[in-house]
Amino acid sequence: MLKSALASLLLTGATLSHAFAGEIWVSNEKDDTISVIDEATLEVVRTIEVGERPRGITFANDHSVLFLCASDSDSVQVIDPETGKVLHDLPSGEDPEQFILHPDGKRLYIANEDDAITTVVDVESRSVIAQIDVGIEPEGMAVSQDGKYVITTSETTNMAHWIDTASEQIVANTLVDQRPRHAEFTPDGKELWVSAEIGGTITVFDVESKAEIAKIPFEIQGVHRDRVQPVGFEMTTDGKFVFVALGPSNHVAVVDMKTKKVIDNVLVGRRVWHMAFNADESLLFTTNGLSGDVTVIDAATQKPIKTIKVGRFPWGAAYRPTN
């Protein structure tokens, strides 16, 4: 990661275009748009009209296309990032919210909130290859690095459902705290982390045994515990830190991945929801729904360095290299 001098350079308005070549794509839930932020200038350079209520957002492994959950359009849109044009829709099931692309780049696993299913779509043939019954109000999705497991979290059932991708069947259900939102496997593939929005915790599971091994609580001085709601989170690839969006508390927690202790809290915009790193993980971009902006955090100093105005209710974020 870059040194803390990065923050002072940005604050003084120095030009860093020679050091960066990428974009952060942000889905704006209420505007039906995507805001594209240039990594060099930290400014919005494009606004793209998309389907209704865009939420989940991710790029193909080679970044050739963007996949977008247009929830109220009941579709996953496939978008050309160069032109911003919608190439075609994928059959997603009703009310797609989040999804995950399998490491093989061919299968998209989609949480269908209204139908209590996970839909598996072949992105090449544009066909549904499986629909898997899960708990009530599925949302969070994760895939293990080896592609063996896909996780769906169900908000009302308070479970993480472990799907074997060879059989497309559930092989385990593990309880978490109230209203699970997001899931991620650790970079070494040994642990699964699941956030619980109303429970105010992250539960950590051992992947091999699927047993709970830790529970991480969150609190912020001067903020009522009911407003400290962990939702989306991002892990550094070196396995050192986890940055956790804490919803209406307007903070991002920094967690030591090894000790599983909160070491800092970073003030950001209102109702922080999801996040995305740039390529070298020197910058973290948070989507702040109620304030309609993105906070840029210097990951080395763990300090906010800029606020970028985007559309109404920014929800998801994804990084795209441009060189």
C-alpha positions as CSV (number, residue, x, y, z in Angstrom):
1,M,0.0,0.0,0.0
2,L,1.0,3.6,-0.6
3,K,2.5,5.6,2.3
4,S,0.5,8.1,4.3
5,A,1.9,10.9,2.2
6,L,-0.8,9.9,-0.3
7,A,-3.4,11.6,1.9
8,S,-1.5,15.0,2.0
9,L,-1.0,14.9,-1.8
10,L,-4.7,14.4,-2.4
11,L,-5.7,17.1,0.1
12,T,-3.4,19.7,-1.5
13,G,-4.9,18.8,-4.9
14,A,-1.8,17.4,-6.4
15,T,-2.2,15.5,-9.7
16,L,-1.8,11.7,-9.3
17,S,-2.9,10.6,-12.8
18,H,0.4,9.1,-13.5
19,A,0.0,6.7,-10.5
20,F,-3.6,5.6,-11.0
21,A,-5.5,4.0,-13.9
22,G,-8.9,2.8,-12.9
23,E,-12.5,3.6,-12.1
24,I,-15.0,3.0,-9.3
25,W,-18.5,2.2,-10.6
26,V,-21.3,3.0,-8.1
27,S,-24.9,1.9,-8.4
28,N,-27.4,4.6,-7.4
29,E,-30.5,2.9,-6.1
30,K,-33.0,5.8,-6.4
31,D,-31.7,7.4,-9.6
32,D,-31.5,4.2,-11.8
33,T,-28.0,5.2,-12.7
34,I,-24.3,4.3,-12.3
35,S,-21.8,7.0,-11.3
36,V,-18.3,6.3,-12.7
37,I,-15.5,7.8,-10.6
38,D,-12.0,8.4,-12.1
39,E,-9.4,7.1,-9.7
40,A,-6.8,9.7,-10.8
41,T,-9.0,12.8,-10.2
42,L,-11.4,11.4,-7.7
43,E,-14.3,13.0,-9.7
44,V,-17.4,11.6,-11.4
45,V,-16.6,11.4,-15.1
46,R,-19.7,9.5,-16.4
47,T,-23.3,8.9,-15.4
48,I,-24.9,5.9,-17.0
49,E,-28.7,5.2,-17.1
50,V,-29.6,1.6,-16.2
51,G,-32.6,-0.4,-15.1
52,E,-34.8,0.2,-12.1
53,R,-33.3,0.1,-8.6
54,P,-29.7,-0.9,-9.4
55,R,-28.0,-2.6,-6.4
56,G,-25.5,-5.5,-6.8
57,I,-22.7,-4.7,-9.2
58,T,-19.6,-6.7,-10.3
59,F,-17.4,-7.0,-13.3
60,A,-16.5,-10.2,-15.3
61,N,-13.1,-11.6,-14.3
62,D,-11.5,-9.9,-17.3
63,H,-13.5,-6.7,-16.8
64,S,-14.9,-6.9,-20.3
65,V,-18.5,-6.6,-19.1
66,L,-20.4,-5.3,-16.0
67,F,-23.1,-7.3,-14.4
68,L,-25.8,-5.2,-12.6
69,C,-28.8,-6.3,-10.5
70,A,-31.7,-4.1,-11.7
71,S,-33.9,-5.2,-8.8
72,D,-37.2,-3.6,-9.8
73,S,-36.7,-4.6,-13.4
74,D,-36.3,-8.2,-12.3
75,S,-33.2,-8.6,-14.4
76,V,-29.4,-8.8,-14.3
77,Q,-28.2,-6.4,-17.0
78,V,-24.9,-7.0,-18.9
79,I,-23.3,-3.7,-19.7
80,D,-20.4,-2.7,-22.0
81,P,-18.1,-0.6,-19.7
82,E,-16.6,1.2,-22.7
83,T,-19.8,2.5,-24.1
84,G,-22.1,2.2,-21.1
85,K,-24.7,0.4,-23.3
86,V,-26.8,-2.5,-22.0
87,L,-25.8,-5.5,-24.2
88,H,-28.5,-7.8,-22.9
89,D,-30.3,-9.1,-19.8
90,L,-29.8,-12.3,-18.0
91,P,-32.7,-14.3,-16.6
92,S,-32.3,-13.5,-12.9
93,G,-35.5,-14.5,-11.1
94,E,-37.6,-11.9,-9.2
95,D,-36.1,-9.0,-7.3
96,P,-32.3,-9.8,-7.7
97,E,-30.4,-8.0,-5.0
98,Q,-26.8,-9.3,-4.8
99,F,-24.9,-11.9,-6.7
100,I,-21.5,-13.5,-7.0
101,L,-19.6,-14.6,-10.1
102,H,-18.0,-18.1,-9.8
103,P,-14.2,-18.2,-10.3
104,D,-14.8,-20.0,-13.6
105,G,-16.4,-16.8,-14.9
106,K,-19.3,-18.8,-16.3
107,R,-21.8,-19.1,-13.5
108,L,-23.6,-16.2,-11.7
109,Y,-25.3,-17.0,-8.4
110,I,-28.1,-14.5,-7.7
111,A,-30.1,-13.9,-4.5
112,N,-33.8,-13.5,-5.2
113,E,-35.1,-11.7,-2.2
114,D,-38.9,-12.1,-2.9
115,D,-38.7,-15.8,-3.9
116,A,-36.4,-17.2,-1.2
117,I,-34.2,-18.8,-3.9
118,T,-30.7,-18.6,-5.3
119,T,-30.8,-18.6,-9.1
120,V,-27.7,-20.0,-11.0
121,V,-27.3,-18.5,-14.5
122,D,-24.9,-19.6,-17.2
123,V,-23.7,-16.2,-18.5
124,E,-22.6,-17.6,-21.8
125,S,-25.8,-19.4,-22.8
126,R,-27.9,-16.9,-20.9
127,S,-29.9,-19.7,-19.3
128,V,-30.9,-20.7,-15.8
129,I,-29.2,-23.9,-14.8
130,A,-30.5,-24.2,-11.2
131,Q,-32.8,-22.6,-8.7
132,I,-31.9,-23.5,-5.1
133,D,-34.4,-23.0,-2.2
134,V,-32.8,-21.0,0.6
135,G,-34.1,-19.1,3.6
136,I,-36.5,-16.1,3.6
137,E,-35.2,-12.8,2.1
138,P,-31.9,-14.0,0.7
139,E,-29.4,-11.2,0.2
140,G,-25.6,-11.7,0.8
141,M,-23.6,-13.8,-1.6
142,A,-20.0,-15.1,-1.4
143,V,-17.9,-17.7,-3.2
144,S,-14.8,-19.5,-1.9
145,Q,-11.5,-18.9,-3.7
146,D,-11.5,-22.6,-4.9
147,G,-15.1,-22.3,-6.2
148,K,-16.2,-25.2,-4.0
149,Y,-18.8,-23.2,-2.0
150,V,-21.2,-20.4,-2.6
151,I,-22.9,-18.8,0.4
152,T,-26.3,-17.2,0.5
153,T,-27.4,-15.3,3.6
154,S,-31.1,-15.1,4.4
155,E,-32.2,-11.9,6.3
156,T,-35.3,-13.3,8.0
157,T,-34.1,-16.9,8.6
158,N,-30.9,-15.6,10.1
159,M,-28.8,-18.2,8.3
160,A,-25.8,-18.7,6.0
161,H,-26.6,-21.4,3.5
162,W,-23.6,-23.4,2.1
163,I,-24.1,-24.4,-1.5
164,D,-21.9,-27.1,-3.0
165,T,-21.2,-25.8,-6.5
166,A,-20.6,-29.3,-7.9
167,S,-24.1,-30.5,-7.1
168,E,-25.8,-27.1,-6.7
169,Q,-27.3,-28.3,-3.4
170,I,-27.2,-26.9,0.1
171,V,-24.9,-29.0,2.3
172,A,-25.1,-26.9,5.5
173,N,-27.1,-24.2,7.2
174,T,-25.4,-22.1,9.9
175,L,-27.1,-19.7,12.3
176,V,-26.0,-16.1,12.6
177,D,-27.3,-13.1,14.4
178,Q,-30.4,-11.1,13.3
179,R,-30.6,-9.9,9.7
180,P,-27.4,-11.2,8.0
181,R,-26.4,-8.9,5.1
182,H,-23.0,-9.7,3.7
183,A,-20.5,-12.6,3.5
184,E,-16.9,-13.0,2.5
185,F,-14.3,-15.8,2.6
186,T,-10.9,-14.8,4.0
187,P,-8.1,-14.6,1.5
188,D,-6.6,-17.9,2.7
189,G,-10.0,-19.6,2.3
190,K,-10.0,-20.9,5.9
191,E,-12.8,-18.7,7.3
192,L,-16.2,-17.3,6.3
193,W,-17.3,-14.0,7.8
194,V,-21.0,-13.0,7.9
195,S,-22.3,-9.6,9.0
196,A,-25.6,-9.3,10.9
197,E,-27.2,-5.8,10.6
198,I,-29.7,-5.9,13.5
199,G,-27.6,-8.3,15.6
200,G,-24.7,-5.8,15.4
201,T,-22.1,-8.5,14.9
202,I,-19.9,-10.4,12.4
203,T,-19.9,-14.2,12.9
204,V,-16.8,-16.1,11.8
205,F,-16.9,-19.7,10.8
206,D,-14.2,-22.3,10.1
207,V,-14.8,-23.4,6.5
208,E,-13.6,-27.0,7.0
209,S,-15.9,-27.8,10.0
210,K,-18.4,-25.0,9.4
211,A,-18.4,-24.3,13.1
212,E,-18.6,-20.9,14.6
213,I,-15.1,-19.8,15.9
214,A,-15.7,-16.1,16.8
215,K,-18.2,-13.3,17.0
216,I,-17.2,-9.7,16.6
217,P,-19.3,-7.0,18.2
218,F,-19.2,-3.3,17.2
219,E,-19.7,-0.2,19.3
220,I,-19.0,3.5,18.7
221,Q,-18.7,6.0,21.6
222,G,-21.6,8.4,21.6
223,V,-23.7,6.4,19.1
224,H,-26.7,4.3,20.3
225,R,-26.0,0.6,19.8
226,D,-29.2,0.3,17.6
227,R,-27.5,2.5,15.0
228,V,-24.3,0.5,14.8
229,Q,-25.4,-1.9,12.0
230,P,-22.7,-3.9,10.2
231,V,-23.6,-4.5,6.5
232,G,-21.0,-4.6,3.7
233,F,-17.3,-5.2,4.4
234,E,-14.0,-5.6,2.5
235,M,-10.9,-7.6,3.3
236,T,-7.4,-6.7,2.4
237,T,-5.7,-9.4,0.3
238,D,-2.7,-9.6,2.7
239,G,-5.1,-10.9,5.4
240,K,-4.5,-8.1,7.8
241,F,-7.5,-5.9,7.9
242,V,-11.3,-5.9,7.4
243,F,-13.1,-2.6,6.8
244,V,-16.8,-2.9,7.9
245,A,-19.6,-0.5,6.9
246,L,-21.7,0.3,10.0
247,G,-24.8,1.6,8.3
248,P,-26.6,4.5,10.1
249,S,-23.8,5.0,12.6
250,N,-22.0,6.7,9.7
251,H,-18.7,4.9,10.4
252,V,-16.5,2.2,9.0
253,A,-14.9,-0.1,11.5
254,V,-11.3,-1.3,11.0
255,V,-10.9,-4.9,12.3
256,D,-7.7,-6.8,12.8
257,M,-8.3,-10.0,10.9
258,K,-6.0,-12.1,13.0
259,T,-7.2,-11.0,16.5
260,K,-10.7,-10.2,15.3
261,K,-10.7,-7.0,17.3
262,V,-11.9,-3.5,16.2
263,I,-8.9,-1.2,16.1
264,D,-10.4,2.0,14.8
265,N,-13.6,3.6,13.5
266,V,-13.6,6.0,10.6
267,L,-16.3,8.7,10.2
268,V,-17.8,8.7,6.6
269,G,-21.1,9.8,5.0
270,R,-24.6,9.0,6.1
271,R,-25.9,5.4,6.0
272,V,-22.7,3.7,4.7
273,W,-23.6,0.6,2.8
274,H,-20.9,-1.1,0.7
275,M,-17.3,-0.5,-0.4
276,A,-14.7,-1.2,-3.0
277,F,-10.9,-1.0,-3.1
278,N,-8.8,0.2,-5.9
279,A,-6.3,-2.2,-7.5
280,D,-3.5,-1.8,-5.0
281,E,-5.8,-1.4,-2.0
282,S,-4.4,2.1,-1.2
283,L,-7.8,3.7,-1.4
284,L,-11.2,2.5,-0.2
285,F,-14.5,3.9,-1.6
286,T,-17.6,3.7,0.5
287,T,-21.2,4.2,-0.7
288,N,-23.2,6.4,1.7
289,G,-26.9,6.0,0.9
290,L,-28.6,8.9,2.7
291,S,-26.0,11.5,1.9
292,G,-25.7,10.5,-1.7
293,D,-22.0,10.5,-1.8
294,V,-18.8,8.3,-1.7
295,T,-16.1,8.7,1.0
296,V,-12.6,8.0,-0.1
297,I,-10.5,6.5,2.7
298,D,-6.7,6.3,2.6
299,A,-6.2,2.7,3.7
300,A,-2.6,3.3,5.0
301,T,-3.6,6.0,7.4
302,Q,-7.2,4.8,7.8
303,K,-8.4,8.4,7.4
304,P,-11.0,9.9,5.0
305,I,-9.5,12.1,2.4
306,K,-12.3,13.2,0.1
307,T,-16.1,13.1,-0.3
308,I,-17.5,12.7,-3.9
309,K,-21.1,13.5,-4.7
310,V,-22.8,10.8,-6.8
311,G,-26.5,9.9,-7.4
312,R,-29.3,9.3,-4.9
313,F,-28.9,6.3,-2.5
314,P,-25.6,4.9,-3.8
315,W,-25.6,1.2,-2.9
316,G,-22.9,-1.0,-4.6
317,A,-19.4,-0.4,-5.8
318,A,-16.9,-2.2,-8.1
319,Y,-13.5,-1.4,-9.4
320,R,-12.4,-1.5,-13.0
321,P,-8.8,-1.1,-14.3
322,T,-8.5,1.1,-17.4
323,N,-5.0,0.3,-18.6
